[in-house]
Structure formats: C-alpha cells, structure tokens
C-alpha cells in the first residue's frame, strides 16, 4: 500500500481507526446474529424472510436520511473527539436492548435496537471521514480513507463471521443467540474505551463558504437537510461524486439485503454459507480499498472509478447467470462442504469477490475526493449531505425491492440483474466526475 501503513502507529489516526473498526464490527455482529436468528430460527417462509431482510436494511438506513444534517452541523461546530465519546457511550445503552432482543427472540425489540444503531452510525459517520483531513497531511488522506474502508470491511468480515457462528442450533432444531448477546455488549464497551483516546479535533476557524449554510445548529430537520443537500449538490464535482457514491450504496444495499435469502432459497444452503458470502464480500471491498490507493499512489483521483463500476456489473451479471441455473435442492439445506461439491460453486464466490473488489476501487477515491475538495471547516457537513443522498437512495432501493418481491413476484436472482444494469449508470457518473475534475 502507498506509504500509509505508518498511520496506524500514530495517535492522530489509530484511535479513530480502532473506534470505527469496533463500531463496524458490532453493527455487523448484531445485524448478522439478528438476521440469522430470524431467517433460520423464527420465520419459515421465503417471502417473509426476503421482506424482513429488506425492511431491516431500510430501518437501519432511515436515520441517515433523517438526521445526517444534524450530525454534520454538530461535527463541524463542536469538538469531533467529544462527539465520538458521547456516541460510543450511547452504543452501550443501545446494545443492552439489542442483547435483550436476541435473548428473547423479540423481533420488535431487535428492529428497535437496529434502528437505534442506525442513529448511532448517523452521528458517527461524518466524523470518521471529516476528522482525517484535520489530523492527516493532504497526501495521507487517500491512504487514511483507504485504511478506514479496508478496516471497516475487515470488521464487517469479523462481525459477520462471529454473528453467524454465535447463533447456535439446539438439538430440537430451534436456534439461540445468548453468546451473540454477550458479544455485542463487550464490543460496545471496547469501542467506548478506544474512543477515549481520539485526539481533540475542535472546530476549524475558517471563513464561511459562500453558498453553504452558516455554521451552527438548525434543529429543523427537513429545512436543514434541504439546505445542506442543495448547497452541496450545486457544486458540479460534488454533485457527481455524491450521485456516484449513492448508486454504489443503493446497489450494495440490494445485494446485502438479499445475501441470506439468496443463499437459503436460491442456492439451497444453510447459514454457514450465508456467512461465508458476507465474509467474502467484506474481504473483497477491503482488498479493493487497498489496491486502488496503490494504483493512484496517494493521489485523490476518479480515473479508475468508471472501469471499476463496469467490472462490478460484469461480475454481478455472471453471478445472476449462475444463480438462475443453479440446480434445485432436495429440501435439506446444504452445509459449506456440501455447497462446494456443487458445479460452479467456486465461480459463484469468484463473482462475489470480483464485485466487492471492484466496489472498493470505485468508492474509496470518491470519499477521499469529498473530504479534500472542500474547506476543512465544511468536511463533516459535506459528508453529511452525501449521507443524506446515499441513505435516500438506499431506502428507495430496499423499499422498491420489498415491494417488488411482495407484489410483483420478483425473485432474489432477478434483483441481481437490476444491480448489474445499475452499475452502468454508476460507471457513467464516475466518467462524468473524472471529466469534471480532470482527476
């Protein structure tokens, strides 16, 4: 990687990296345990399972759409390190309710905790990117962003694997998640400890930027959101970057929501294979995040984003082809060992890995672009505006998916074809950004 690993030895990067790592780990430990428990231990209907996955994804993302404007204003107006400590303390309280939901098999309680974790991530989200240009040198920001993304997806890998492992089957065929409940509480406490070491990041004293909302708090959620998005999207290069990232996350939301139902109902495999799919996807994005920084040699540029989006589409299309032709299972769900005896099983994983690597290469430079092309005093609000648009795209995507599955009998495999087609639009947006910024 382009001379960025030295950052993990510095206090200006390591504490926020570890805090983000543990937060992503816990998000996915809880979400995976919840989904596995509900899909394999509570529901028994394919349509219910697919709809639940889509609804859960939408509930987690909805706070980003509603509250990102407030989170961006807070991060630019106050010490970001102090906000980190408050947010990580709140995570401990949220996970107490989440653990109770896992223990009691209570779906409303699980979904409430998931929504609260979405609120937690909404207020932490702008900070993890906005704090980088404040603590790092300009030629370190792309490397730092790549490390954060790679670390995030390695954390997703760990949380996903552990969340799948800790949902255990009883001798009578039912499932329990006591160890997962303990795990989410322990990781939340560790995240709060790590957050305590983040160096101060006070508001940056720079002149107000013309066209941007004045600094300070506007508690009117709708008005603040509209003003923030409007100010950001009027800048062409930011408009294209935000739309490109939004397409990526909309496609990712559809894929992530459908992994467990895809594995169970289209490939006839059990929860261990579903966990493997999520893990492979996480590793792939981490690899892509590191690789694109090496290609760009630390330069913040979008020149590899269009081809990366097209490769995403090619791999998704091939995955669609293989899933559609997958042999019908005999009723009993296959384990990992049985799955790998099936023809083309390895190619399914290769396609999934290819999608993820290309996705990491596509999105990392775009995040670095957002944080380096605006004044440091505006980075959190720029990221917040991006999160509003991203989350709106993801909520719409998962909502359309839920409606399509419920009312128009669109299969999980068909959703892959939709993602493949959307990647062409993402590639076009990436190309327009490359032309607009000449980078």
C-alpha positions as CSV (number, residue, x, y, z in Angstrom):
1,X,0.0,0.0,0.0
2,X,1.3,3.5,-0.8
3,X,3.1,4.5,2.3
4,X,0.1,4.7,4.5
5,X,0.6,1.9,7.0
6,X,2.7,4.2,9.1
7,X,-0.5,5.9,10.1
8,X,-1.6,3.0,12.3
9,X,1.4,3.8,14.5
10,X,0.2,7.3,15.2
11,X,-2.3,8.6,17.7
12,X,-3.7,11.0,15.1
13,X,-5.1,8.0,13.2
14,X,-5.0,4.8,15.3
15,X,-7.7,5.6,17.9
16,X,-10.3,6.7,15.3
17,X,-9.4,3.7,13.2
18,X,-9.9,1.3,16.1
19,X,-13.1,3.1,17.2
20,X,-14.5,2.8,13.6
21,X,-13.4,-0.8,13.4
22,X,-15.1,-1.8,16.6
23,X,-18.3,0.1,15.6
24,X,-18.5,-1.6,12.2
25,X,-17.7,-4.9,13.9
26,X,-20.5,-4.5,16.4
27,X,-23.0,-3.3,13.8
28,X,-22.5,-6.5,11.8
29,X,-22.2,-8.8,14.7
30,X,-25.6,-7.6,15.9
31,X,-27.2,-7.4,12.4
32,X,-25.9,-10.8,11.3
33,X,-26.9,-12.5,14.5
34,X,-30.4,-10.9,14.2
35,X,-30.9,-11.8,10.6
36,X,-29.6,-15.4,11.1
37,X,-31.8,-15.9,14.1
38,X,-34.9,-14.5,12.4
39,X,-34.3,-16.2,9.0
40,X,-33.3,-19.6,10.3
41,X,-34.9,-19.7,13.7
42,X,-38.2,-17.7,13.6
43,X,-39.5,-17.4,10.1
44,X,-40.2,-20.3,7.7
45,X,-41.5,-18.6,4.6
46,X,-39.3,-17.4,1.8
47,X,-41.3,-14.3,1.1
48,X,-41.4,-13.3,4.7
49,X,-37.6,-13.8,5.0
50,X,-36.8,-11.7,2.0
51,X,-39.2,-8.9,3.1
52,X,-37.7,-8.9,6.6
53,X,-34.2,-8.5,5.3
54,X,-35.2,-5.6,3.1
55,X,-37.2,-3.9,6.0
56,X,-34.3,-4.4,8.4
57,X,-31.9,-2.7,5.9
58,X,-34.3,0.1,5.4
59,X,-34.8,0.8,9.1
60,X,-31.0,0.9,9.7
61,X,-30.5,3.4,6.8
62,X,-33.5,5.6,7.5
63,X,-31.8,7.7,10.3
64,X,-29.0,8.6,7.9
65,X,-31.7,10.2,5.7
66,X,-33.5,12.0,8.6
67,X,-30.7,13.0,10.9
68,X,-27.5,13.4,8.8
69,X,-27.9,17.2,8.6
70,X,-27.9,17.5,12.4
71,X,-24.9,15.2,12.7
72,X,-22.9,17.2,10.1
73,X,-23.7,20.5,11.9
74,X,-22.7,19.1,15.3
75,X,-19.4,17.7,13.9
76,X,-18.4,21.0,12.2
77,X,-19.5,23.1,15.2
78,X,-18.1,21.1,18.1
79,X,-15.0,19.0,19.0
80,X,-15.3,15.8,17.0
81,X,-13.5,13.8,19.6
82,X,-16.1,14.7,22.3
83,X,-18.9,13.7,20.0
84,X,-17.2,10.3,19.4
85,X,-17.2,9.7,23.2
86,X,-20.9,10.6,23.5
87,X,-21.9,8.4,20.6
88,X,-19.9,5.4,21.8
89,X,-21.4,5.7,25.3
90,X,-24.9,5.6,23.6
91,X,-23.9,2.4,21.8
92,X,-23.5,0.6,25.1
93,X,-27.1,1.5,26.1
94,X,-28.4,0.5,22.6
95,X,-26.8,-2.9,22.8
96,X,-28.4,-3.6,26.1
97,X,-31.7,-3.5,24.3
98,X,-30.3,-5.4,21.3
99,X,-29.0,-8.1,23.6
100,X,-32.4,-8.4,25.2
101,X,-34.0,-8.9,21.8
102,X,-31.5,-11.7,20.9
103,X,-32.2,-13.4,24.2
104,X,-36.0,-13.1,24.0
105,X,-36.3,-13.7,20.2
106,X,-38.3,-10.5,20.2
107,X,-38.5,-9.1,16.6
108,X,-39.9,-5.6,17.5
109,X,-37.1,-5.2,20.1
110,X,-34.5,-6.3,17.6
111,X,-35.7,-3.9,15.0
112,X,-35.8,-1.0,17.5
113,X,-32.2,-1.7,18.5
114,X,-31.2,-1.9,14.8
115,X,-32.9,1.5,14.2
116,X,-31.1,3.0,17.2
117,X,-27.8,1.7,15.8
118,X,-28.6,3.4,12.6
119,X,-29.0,6.7,14.6
120,X,-25.6,5.9,16.3
121,X,-23.9,5.4,13.0
122,X,-25.5,8.5,11.6
123,X,-23.8,10.7,14.2
124,X,-20.5,8.9,14.0
125,X,-20.5,8.7,10.1
126,X,-19.4,12.3,9.2
127,X,-16.7,12.3,11.9
128,X,-14.8,9.2,10.7
129,X,-14.1,10.9,7.3
130,X,-14.1,14.6,8.3
131,X,-11.6,14.1,11.1
132,X,-9.0,12.6,8.6
133,X,-8.1,15.9,6.7
134,X,-8.0,17.6,10.1
135,X,-5.4,15.2,11.6
136,X,-3.6,14.0,8.4
137,X,-1.5,15.6,5.8
138,X,-3.0,16.2,2.4
139,X,-1.0,13.4,0.8
140,X,-2.1,11.0,3.6
141,X,-5.9,11.5,3.2
142,X,-6.4,8.9,0.4
143,X,-4.3,6.4,2.3
144,X,-6.1,7.1,5.5
145,X,-9.5,6.8,3.8
146,X,-8.4,3.5,2.2
147,X,-7.3,2.2,5.6
148,X,-10.6,3.2,7.2
149,X,-12.6,1.5,4.4
150,X,-10.4,-1.6,4.4
151,X,-10.6,-1.8,8.2
152,X,-14.3,-1.3,8.1
153,X,-14.8,-4.2,5.8
154,X,-12.4,-6.4,7.7
155,X,-14.5,-5.5,10.7
156,X,-17.6,-6.4,8.7
157,X,-16.0,-9.8,8.0
158,X,-15.2,-10.4,11.6
159,X,-18.6,-9.3,12.9
160,X,-20.3,-11.2,10.1
161,X,-18.5,-14.5,10.9
162,X,-18.9,-14.2,14.6
163,X,-22.6,-13.2,14.3
164,X,-23.2,-16.3,12.2
165,X,-21.2,-18.6,14.5
166,X,-22.8,-17.3,17.7
167,X,-26.4,-18.2,16.5
168,X,-26.4,-21.8,17.5
169,X,-28.9,-24.6,16.7
170,X,-30.4,-26.6,19.6
171,X,-30.9,-30.4,19.4
172,X,-34.6,-29.9,18.7
173,X,-33.8,-27.7,15.6
174,X,-34.6,-24.3,17.2
175,X,-31.9,-21.6,17.5
176,X,-30.5,-19.5,20.3
177,X,-28.2,-16.4,20.5
178,X,-27.0,-16.0,24.1
179,X,-23.4,-15.7,23.2
180,X,-24.2,-13.1,20.5
181,X,-26.0,-11.0,23.1
182,X,-22.8,-11.1,25.3
183,X,-20.6,-10.3,22.3
184,X,-22.4,-7.1,21.3
185,X,-22.2,-5.7,24.8
186,X,-18.5,-6.5,25.2
187,X,-17.6,-4.9,21.8
188,X,-19.6,-1.7,22.6
189,X,-17.6,-1.3,25.8
190,X,-14.3,-1.7,24.0
191,X,-15.4,0.8,21.4
192,X,-16.0,3.4,24.1
193,X,-12.6,2.8,25.5
194,X,-10.9,3.3,22.1
195,X,-13.0,6.4,21.5
196,X,-11.5,7.9,24.7
197,X,-8.0,8.1,23.0
198,X,-9.1,10.1,19.9
199,X,-7.1,13.4,19.9
200,X,-9.0,16.6,20.2
201,X,-10.5,17.8,16.9
202,X,-12.0,21.3,17.6
203,X,-14.0,23.3,15.0
204,X,-11.7,24.7,12.3
205,X,-11.6,28.5,12.2
206,X,-12.0,29.3,8.5
207,X,-14.1,31.9,6.7
208,X,-17.7,30.9,5.9
209,X,-18.0,29.4,2.4
210,X,-20.4,31.3,0.1
211,X,-23.5,29.2,-0.7
212,X,-23.0,26.9,2.2
213,X,-25.4,27.2,5.2
214,X,-24.0,29.2,8.1
215,X,-22.3,27.2,10.8
216,X,-24.3,26.5,13.9
217,X,-27.4,24.4,14.6
218,X,-30.6,24.4,12.7
219,X,-32.8,21.9,14.6
220,X,-35.5,21.9,11.9
221,X,-34.6,18.5,10.3
222,X,-36.3,19.0,7.0
223,X,-35.1,22.6,6.4
224,X,-31.5,21.8,7.5
225,X,-31.4,18.7,5.2
226,X,-32.7,20.6,2.2
227,X,-30.3,23.5,2.7
228,X,-27.3,21.2,3.2
229,X,-28.0,19.0,0.2
230,X,-28.8,21.9,-2.0
231,X,-25.6,23.7,-1.1
232,X,-23.5,20.6,-1.8
233,X,-25.3,19.5,-4.9
234,X,-25.0,22.9,-6.6
235,X,-21.2,22.3,-6.9
236,X,-20.9,20.1,-10.0
237,X,-18.0,18.0,-8.9
238,X,-19.6,17.3,-5.5
239,X,-22.9,16.6,-7.2
240,X,-21.3,13.9,-9.4
241,X,-19.3,12.4,-6.6
242,X,-22.3,12.2,-4.3
243,X,-24.5,10.6,-7.0
244,X,-21.8,8.1,-7.9
245,X,-21.4,7.1,-4.2
246,X,-25.2,6.9,-3.9
247,X,-25.5,4.5,-6.8
248,X,-22.8,2.3,-5.2
249,X,-24.6,2.1,-1.8
250,X,-28.0,1.6,-3.4
251,X,-26.6,-1.4,-5.3
252,X,-24.8,-2.6,-2.1
253,X,-28.0,-2.3,-0.1
254,X,-29.8,-4.6,-2.5
255,X,-27.0,-7.1,-2.5
256,X,-26.5,-7.1,1.3
257,X,-30.3,-7.4,1.9
258,X,-30.5,-10.4,-0.3
259,X,-27.5,-12.5,0.7
260,X,-29.2,-14.7,3.3
261,X,-32.4,-15.2,1.3
262,X,-30.3,-15.8,-1.8
263,X,-28.2,-18.5,-0.1
264,X,-31.1,-20.2,1.5
265,X,-33.8,-20.1,-1.2
266,X,-31.9,-19.8,-4.5
267,X,-28.8,-21.9,-3.6
268,X,-30.4,-24.2,-1.0
269,X,-27.6,-23.6,1.5
270,X,-27.5,-23.1,5.3
271,X,-26.5,-20.1,7.4
272,X,-22.8,-21.0,7.3
273,X,-22.7,-20.5,3.6
274,X,-24.6,-17.2,4.0
275,X,-21.9,-16.1,6.5
276,X,-19.2,-17.1,4.0
277,X,-20.9,-15.0,1.3
278,X,-21.0,-11.9,3.5
279,X,-17.4,-12.6,4.6
280,X,-16.1,-12.9,1.0
281,X,-17.8,-9.7,0.1
282,X,-16.2,-7.9,3.0
283,X,-12.7,-9.1,2.2
284,X,-13.2,-8.1,-1.4
285,X,-14.1,-4.5,-0.6
286,X,-11.1,-4.3,1.8
287,X,-8.8,-5.5,-1.0
288,X,-10.2,-3.1,-3.5
289,X,-9.8,-0.2,-1.0
290,X,-6.1,-1.0,-0.5
291,X,-5.4,-1.8,-4.2
292,X,-6.8,1.5,-5.6
293,X,-4.6,3.5,-3.2
294,X,-1.6,1.6,-4.6
295,X,-2.7,2.3,-8.2
296,X,-3.2,6.0,-7.5
297,X,-0.1,6.3,-5.4
298,X,-1.8,8.5,-2.9
299,X,-3.3,10.9,-5.4
300,X,-7.0,11.6,-5.0
301,X,-8.5,10.9,-8.4
302,X,-11.6,9.3,-10.0
303,X,-10.0,7.9,-13.1
304,X,-10.4,4.2,-12.1
305,X,-14.0,4.6,-10.9
306,X,-15.7,4.1,-14.3
307,X,-13.9,0.9,-15.2
308,X,-14.4,-0.4,-11.7
309,X,-18.2,0.1,-11.9
310,X,-18.3,-1.7,-15.2
311,X,-16.4,-4.6,-13.7
312,X,-18.9,-4.7,-10.9
313,X,-21.7,-5.1,-13.4
314,X,-19.9,-7.8,-15.3
315,X,-19.3,-9.9,-12.1
316,X,-22.9,-9.3,-10.9
317,X,-24.3,-10.4,-14.3
318,X,-22.2,-13.6,-14.2
319,X,-23.4,-14.2,-10.7
320,X,-27.0,-13.7,-11.9
321,X,-26.4,-16.3,-14.7
322,X,-25.0,-18.9,-12.3
323,X,-27.8,-18.4,-9.7
324,X,-30.5,-18.7,-12.3
325,X,-29.1,-22.0,-13.5
326,X,-28.4,-23.4,-10.0
327,X,-29.9,-26.9,-9.5
328,X,-33.0,-27.2,-7.3
329,X,-32.1,-28.5,-3.8
330,X,-33.8,-31.6,-2.4
331,X,-35.2,-29.7,0.6
332,X,-32.4,-30.1,3.2
333,X,-30.1,-27.0,3.4
334,X,-26.5,-27.7,2.4
335,X,-23.5,-27.1,4.6
336,X,-20.3,-25.4,3.3
337,X,-18.8,-28.8,2.4
338,X,-21.9,-29.9,0.5
339,X,-22.1,-26.5,-1.2
340,X,-18.6,-26.8,-2.6
341,X,-19.4,-30.2,-4.2
342,X,-21.9,-28.4,-6.5
343,X,-20.8,-27.5,-10.0
344,X,-19.6,-23.9,-10.4
345,X,-19.8,-23.2,-6.6
346,X,-16.3,-21.8,-6.6
347,X,-17.2,-19.5,-9.5
348,X,-20.1,-18.1,-7.5
349,X,-17.5,-17.0,-4.9
350,X,-15.2,-15.6,-7.6
351,X,-18.0,-13.5,-8.9
352,X,-18.9,-12.2,-5.5
353,X,-15.2,-11.4,-4.7
354,X,-14.9,-9.6,-8.1
355,X,-18.0,-7.5,-7.4
356,X,-16.6,-6.5,-4.0
357,X,-13.0,-5.7,-5.2
358,X,-14.4,-3.5,-8.0
359,X,-16.7,-1.8,-5.5
360,X,-13.9,-0.9,-3.1
361,X,-11.9,0.5,-6.0
362,X,-14.9,2.5,-7.2
363,X,-15.9,4.2,-3.9
364,X,-12.8,4.9,-1.9
365,X,-11.4,7.6,-4.1
366,X,-14.8,9.3,-4.2
367,X,-14.9,9.6,-0.4
368,X,-11.4,11.0,-0.4
369,X,-12.5,13.4,-3.1
370,X,-15.3,14.7,-1.0
371,X,-13.1,15.4,2.0
372,X,-10.3,17.1,0.2
373,X,-12.1,19.4,-2.3
374,X,-13.9,21.4,0.4
375,X,-12.5,23.5,3.3
376,X,-11.8,21.5,6.5
377,X,-14.5,23.5,8.3
378,X,-17.1,22.1,5.9
379,X,-16.0,18.4,5.6
380,X,-18.4,17.0,8.1
381,X,-21.4,18.7,6.6
382,X,-20.3,17.7,3.1
383,X,-20.1,14.1,4.2
384,X,-23.5,14.5,6.0
385,X,-25.0,15.8,2.7
386,X,-23.6,12.8,1.0
387,X,-25.0,10.5,3.7
388,X,-28.5,12.0,3.2
389,X,-28.5,11.4,-0.5
390,X,-26.8,7.9,-0.1
391,X,-29.4,6.9,2.5
392,X,-32.3,8.2,0.5
393,X,-31.0,6.1,-2.4
394,X,-30.6,3.0,-0.2
395,X,-34.0,3.4,1.4
396,X,-35.7,3.8,-2.0
397,X,-33.7,0.8,-3.4
398,X,-34.6,-1.5,-0.4
399,X,-38.2,-0.2,-0.5
400,X,-38.6,-1.0,-4.2
401,X,-37.0,-4.4,-3.6
402,X,-39.5,-5.2,-0.8
403,X,-42.5,-4.1,-3.0
404,X,-41.2,-6.0,-6.0
405,X,-40.7,-9.2,-4.0
406,X,-44.1,-8.8,-2.2
407,X,-46.3,-7.7,-5.1
408,X,-44.6,-8.5,-8.4
409,X,-43.0,-11.8,-7.5
410,X,-39.5,-10.6,-8.4
411,X,-37.1,-13.3,-7.3
412,X,-33.9,-12.7,-5.4
413,X,-31.9,-13.8,-8.5
414,X,-33.8,-11.1,-10.6
415,X,-32.6,-8.4,-8.2
416,X,-29.0,-9.3,-9.2
417,X,-29.9,-8.4,-12.8
418,X,-31.2,-5.0,-11.6
419,X,-27.9,-4.3,-9.8
420,X,-25.9,-5.3,-13.0
421,X,-27.9,-2.7,-15.0
422,X,-27.5,0.0,-12.4
423,X,-23.7,-0.4,-12.5
424,X,-23.7,1.0,-16.0
425,X,-25.2,4.2,-14.6
426,X,-22.6,4.3,-11.8
427,X,-19.8,4.0,-14.5
428,X,-21.3,6.9,-16.5
429,X,-21.4,9.1,-13.4
430,X,-17.8,8.1,-12.5
431,X,-16.7,9.1,-16.0
432,X,-18.5,12.4,-15.8
433,X,-16.8,13.1,-12.5
434,X,-13.4,12.2,-14.0
435,X,-14.1,14.7,-16.8
436,X,-15.4,17.4,-14.5
437,X,-12.4,17.4,-12.1
438,X,-9.8,16.2,-14.6
439,X,-8.5,13.7,-12.0
